[in-house]
């Protein structure tokens, strides 16, 4: 039986050949599912990640283009699966944080003044974060809003742990200064 290579199937998919997509799906279904499951620890989420990966493959979007000279097709496909799993986990984590924040509030509903004040403080913090350099913004978002440890950030961004700590420290210092300046408070400097 003459079996098509991954590259041949990929090229056929780019020409919207459904049979080629089905063949690649059958070839990689178990590998991608188990890989996604290791990252999400959730059967339904793993199915969603796989669907997202093959949809991206079909549409030719969000995945870049496979280039044979850069490596194996399976490695490229696993990278897309990894990124889709991380994106899914971040979306879920963000949703959980929002629910936890709401659930952790007192039983009695806050007054309008408290709501307005809280929104103003969130907006003020968000504006202050946007004044930071991109590298520091990323560290703050990963560490405080997405719950990564400093070591996880170091690994994910492929930078030394000391650099992560330094960027977070500098970012916090700049945030403190920006917020103090915006509020008209002398922060002792």
N, C-alpha and C positions, 0 to 999 in steps of 0.2 A: 504494500500500500504506500503510495507516495504522499507523505505528510508534509504540509506546508510549514515553512519556518515561521517563527514569530514575526520577523521583519516582513515577510510576504503577507501574512495576515494583517499586520498593522497597515501596510500600504493599501490593502484591499478595503480595510475599514475606512481609511481616509477617502476612498471612493464610494463610501456608503454601502458596502457589501455586508448585509446582515448575517449571512452565513459565516463570514470571517469573524464577526463579533461573537457569534455563538461558539465557534470553535475555540477562540481565545478564552472565552468565559469558561468553557468546559475544561480547558487546559489549566487555568489558573484559579478556578473557583476555590478549591480547598486551601491552597497556599495563602491567597489573599484573605479569605475568611479567618483562618487561624491567626494570621498576622494581625488583622484588625481586632480580633477577639482579645489577643494579648494586650493590645493597647487600650481597649475600651472596657474589657471584662463584662461585656453585655452582648448577648446573642442578637437581639434586635438592632442594636447600634452597629454591630459588625455587618449585618445585612445592609443597613442603610449606607455604611461606608462603601461596601462593595458596589452597591447600586450607583453611588456618586462617582466612584472611580470609572466604572464602565460607561456611565453617561458622559463623563468628561472625555473619555477615549472616543466615544462615538461622535460627540460634537467637536472634538479637537480643541476644546477650550480648557483653560486653567491648568493644563498638564504640560504645556510646552510641546515641543516636537521631539520624538525619539530620534536619536542619531546613533547609528550602529557603531561608529568610530569611538563614541564616548563610553560604551559599555554594553553589558547584556541587557536585553529587553526586560527580563524578569527583575533585574535590579531597578530599572527605571520604573516599572510598574509597582514595585514594593515602595519606592520613594513616594509615588503618588498616593499610595494607600496610607503610608505613614502620615503624610501631610493632611490627608482627608480625616484620618483618625484624630490627629492633634486638633484640627479645626473643630471637629465635632465635640471633642472633650472640652474645649474652651467654651463653646457655645453653651453646653450643658452646665459647666461650672459657673458661668456668668448667670444663667437662669437660676441655679441653686442659691447663689449668693443673694440675688434679688429676693427670692422667696424667704431665705433665712432672715434677711434684714427686716422684711415685713412681719414675719412670724415672731421675731424676737422683741418686737415692740410691745409695750404694755397693752393690756386688754382695752383700755379706754383709748378712743381715737384722739389723735392730736388735734389741737385747734388749728384754725386757719393761719393764725400768726406763726405757730410752730412750723407748719408746712411750708410757708413762704420763707421763713428764716432758714430752714433746712435746705430748701432748693437754692437759695442765694449762696449758702455756704458751699454746696456741691458745685455750683457754677463757678464760684470764686476759686475753688481748688482746681477744677478742670482748666480754667483759664491760666492759672499759675503753672500747671503741668505743661500746657502747650508752649510756655515760654522757654522750657528746658531744651537743650540740644537733643536731637533724635536718639542718640545712644542712651542718654539718661532717662528720657521718656520711656524707652523700651524697658529699661531695668525696673523703673517704678511700676510700670504696668504689669510686668511679669511677676515681680516680687509681691506687691501689695494687692493687686486686683485679680491676678490669676493664681496666686498662691504657690508659686514656684519657690523652692528653697534657693539660697545663693549658689549652692553647688549644682543644682539642676539648671539654673540659668547659665552657669559657667559651661556645663556640658552641652546644653542646647545651642548656645551662641558660639561655642568653640573659642572661648576667651578665658584667660587665667582667673581663678577665684579672686585674687587680689584686685584685679581690674573691676570685677563685678562689685565687690565691696566698696571700692573707691568711687565708682560711678553712683552707687546708691547713696553713699555719704554726701558726695557733692550735690546730688540732686536734692536731697533733703535739706541741705544747707541753703541752696538757692530757693527752694520752695518756702522755707521759713522766712528768708529775707524778702521775697516777693510778697508773701502774704502780710508780713509786718508792714511793709511799705504801703501796700494797698489799703491796709486798715489804719494807717497813720500811727503805728506803734513803733517806739524805739526798741529795737531788739538787742540793745546793749553793745552795739559796735560803733 
